Amino acid sequence: MVLRINKRLDYFSSFDPTKESKPISLGNLCKDIEEGRLTLPIFQTGIRWKVEKSVELLNFQLTGKAAVAPISINIIENKDIAVPQVKFISRDLVPEEELGGKHSVNDGQQRISCNFKAYTDDDEFRNIVLDITTGKFLLNSGTMRKSQIPVGKLYNKDPKVFEKFCRDNAEMQTFEVQSLLTRIRNKFLSYYYTVNYAKDLSGEEQMEWFEVLNLAGSRVTDTEMHLTEMLVKGVDYYKEYAEKFGEKLKESGLDGLFVQKATEISIPLAALNPAYEIIKEKSHTANFSPMPSDVKASLISKLKAEQLRIIFSWTLGSLDRVLAFIEEQQLTEPKRIDYLTYLVGAFVVLGEAELNQAQIDFLVEWYQKVEFTKKDNGARRKIFDELIEVAKM
């Protein structure tokens, strides 16, 4: 019996993707971003590094004894099968008619973004400095020392920016220091990344490649995929809402209530549930409580752009009112995020009307006596049902 040979297997036996690789300098990668050649598949929109992670990369590129891992790029020639793309830094949607010829970064977006922010002196990197004395990049939010140079001046795309900083700081003007900094700057601009290329991957194929490279085979969550649907409508969930939610907590010293990285997405998303019910003119149902178990990404993502921005505004405004309420009533710092998100939901339901004394007393007593520990979802939903009765007082 003769075995039937699969035609695809026969093709792949002679196709070697490792030959589709070449080294590209950081300077050229940054220019590709400026010229709009490099883009991101839409499902990567929410993936962002904290600044501390960027410091680690900058130090590894400067002092590491091994090369940084390769970057993977899908070249789009047939725009009809391409997954939607966003611009690299702004994350704005790339018009479909402009997709042809784009290089979609499947693995390496954070490494490239980090270097581009240094290259353009991005405000997010204003506190990252190279300390000549300690021999490494570090975060410095205080007064800059004489031994330090901001990464955005050292690695700036315009050599005149680097030269001006050296001229304006006497300690940087010695031949030894200037020579050292120039060598470090040149190393950055000529630092080579190996880039592995694919061509015309379908959305499913690019997603599969991404999952294997970035997430060790795990899948992009359904929630993350639904959030990208908003971006197709021109609404950036992260930039316009979730990041602002997190910043408000940070400004109040409460960002530690996000006990896991994933909750920075799910908690603000669940907090939209009360506003969603109002804008859809729905009566409250128990499984629309403001807790991560009740996240409704699939429903919220179907709202029109203007509706999304309205519920973002209602919820962020209510968060401001809750933080002010806790301070005005001299309440203790919340022990967990539920105290805030439940109150946010209640203030959304209350609307913009000024609280009467009965409502104030009710909310203060609720805050002081409610207990979330060891409560199952049913009990926690009942807590919210009882809390929003405040609107009837």
Number of C-alpha atoms within 10 A of each C-alpha: 3 4 5 6 8 8 8 8 10 10 9 10 8 8 10 8 11 10 9 11 16 13 13 15 17 20 19 14 20 22 16 15 18 14 9 14 18 25 27 27 26 24 25 21 24 18 10 13 13 10 14 11 13 22 21 14 18 22 15 16 17 17 11 11 8 8 12 15 12 16 21 22 24 25 21 21 16 14 17 14 13 23 23 22 28 24 20 25 16 8 20 18 21 20 12 13 8 10 23 16 13 21 25 32 26 25 24 19 22 18 17 20 19 23 23 25 21 25 23 18 20 14 10 12 19 17 18 23 24 23 20 16 9 10 13 17 23 21 16 16 10 7 7 13 10 13 16 21 23 24 28 25 24 26 27 21 20 12 13 11 16 21 16 11 16 20 13 10 12 10 13 22 15 10 9 9 15 16 13 13 20 16 11 14 21 14 16 20 19 13 18 20 19 16 20 20 20 20 15 19 20 17 16 12 13 22 19 17 19 23 17 13 16 15 11 9 12 12 13 16 9 10 16 18 18 18 25 23 20 19 23 18 16 13 22 23 24 21 14 14 22 20 15 16 25 18 14 16 20 13 9 11 11 19 16 11 17 17 11 9 8 9 15 18 23 22 23 26 25 23 31 28 26 27 26 24 17 14 13 10 9 10 9 16 11 16 16 22 26 29 24 16 13 19 22 19 20 15 11 23 21 15 17 13 16 11 16 24 17 15 24 24 15 21 26 22 17 24 23 15 17 21 18 13 16 18 12 9 11 10 12 10 13 14 12 15 18 19 18 23 24 25 26 27 26 23 26 26 20 18 14 12 7 9 15 9 10 10 17 15 14 14 19 15 11 16 19 12 8 11 14 14 8 8 11 9 16 10 12 20 21 13 19 20 18 10 19 21 14 19 14 7 11
